[in-house]
Amino acid sequence: MDSLIDSGVEELNNILGGGFIEGSVILLFGPVGSLKGYLGDQFIYAGLRAGERCLYISTWRENDEFVDQLRRNFGWDLEPYIRGGMLKFLDLTSFWLLDPSKINENVDMSRIYEAIFEAKERMHKGRILFSNLSHLLTFTSDRYSIIRLVFSIKVNAKRSKSTVMFIMDEGAQDKHLEEDVKSICDYVLVTKIVGKERKIKVLRALTKHGLEWYNLMLRDEGIKLRIVV
């Protein structure tokens, strides 16, 4: 029987019948500002609290910034997990540091592949958060390299029983790429902004699930969900 892991949000666990299936690949997809980043952070923090090894792959913020933000917003202290080797952080921003002579060149995706798989080489089970997949499209015009990256990570995750979450911004890339990535992932969670509210629903999952929209609520202790009535 497949093992289930905590999504980090109790109400989402209930919607999914207990959580995500271990070794699955999840896409968290929606517009900028729809609380996707906080959901990803909560996914990682839940894994750390459960004693799971976690890898955070970032395309936009450094380790210290990530740690400080979670401490400031929710009171979560990640330092013990970092010191204990439970949380690793892969900062991809070094691949696109501004060099005027190379401003029009594509980033070397083979080096990104190598960095990611080296970082997770010794991981068995555990969690990986990739934030943010859309940023790669800013530095490469080869959409197929992004699809191959997602698919390769999925295959590797199945073998190692690692559970992977990708965050992707709606509208930041062409629709064909968005649909390709959705088709690869086992779970697709979509968010939207309606007025002052943020909402989420499960578009695709490996378990039975409802199709209702839920309100995303940002609380002192993290993200909560409430069904829309």
C-alpha positions, 0 to 999 in steps of 0.5 A: 500500500502506498504511504501518504505524507502530510501536505502541511495543511490539515484541511488539504490532507482531508481533501486528498484522503490523508495527504500526498502519496509518497514519491509523487510529483506535485504542481502548485500553479497559479498567479503571482500573489496567490500564496503558492510560496507559503504553501510550498514553505509549509510543505517543507516545514511539515516534512522537517517536523516529521523527520524527513530530509528536505531539499529546497531548490530556489531560483530567486532567494538565498538561504538566509532570506528563506530562513529569516522570512519563515522565522519572521512570518510564522515563528518557524526556526529552521536553523536546527534542521540546517545544522543537523543536515536535515534541510539542504538549500540549492540556490540556482541564482548563481547561474544567472548573475548579471554579466552584461556580455552574456545578457542575451545568452541562454543559461546552460541547462546541463549545469542546472541538471547536474547541480540538482541531481548532485544535491539530491544524490544521497536523498532517499525518500524526503521532500523537494521543493522547486521554487520557481519553475517559471523563472527558468523560462526567463533564462532559456528559450528551450521549453523542451529542456524544462519539460525534460527537467520536470520529467527527469525529476519525476522519474528519479523521485519515483525511484528514490521515493522522494516527494517533489513540489514544483511552483509555477506562475500562471501566465509566465510561460506559454500555455503549451508548456503549462499544459505539458508540465500539468500532464507530467505531474501526479497532482495539480493544485491551482490557485486564483485571486478573486478580489481580496480572496485567494482560492485553491482547488485540486485539479488532478490527484492520485486519490479521489478528491472534490472539485470545490474551490477553497479559500486560502487563509494566511494565519499566524501559524500558517496557511489554512483552507475553508470551503467556499459556500 
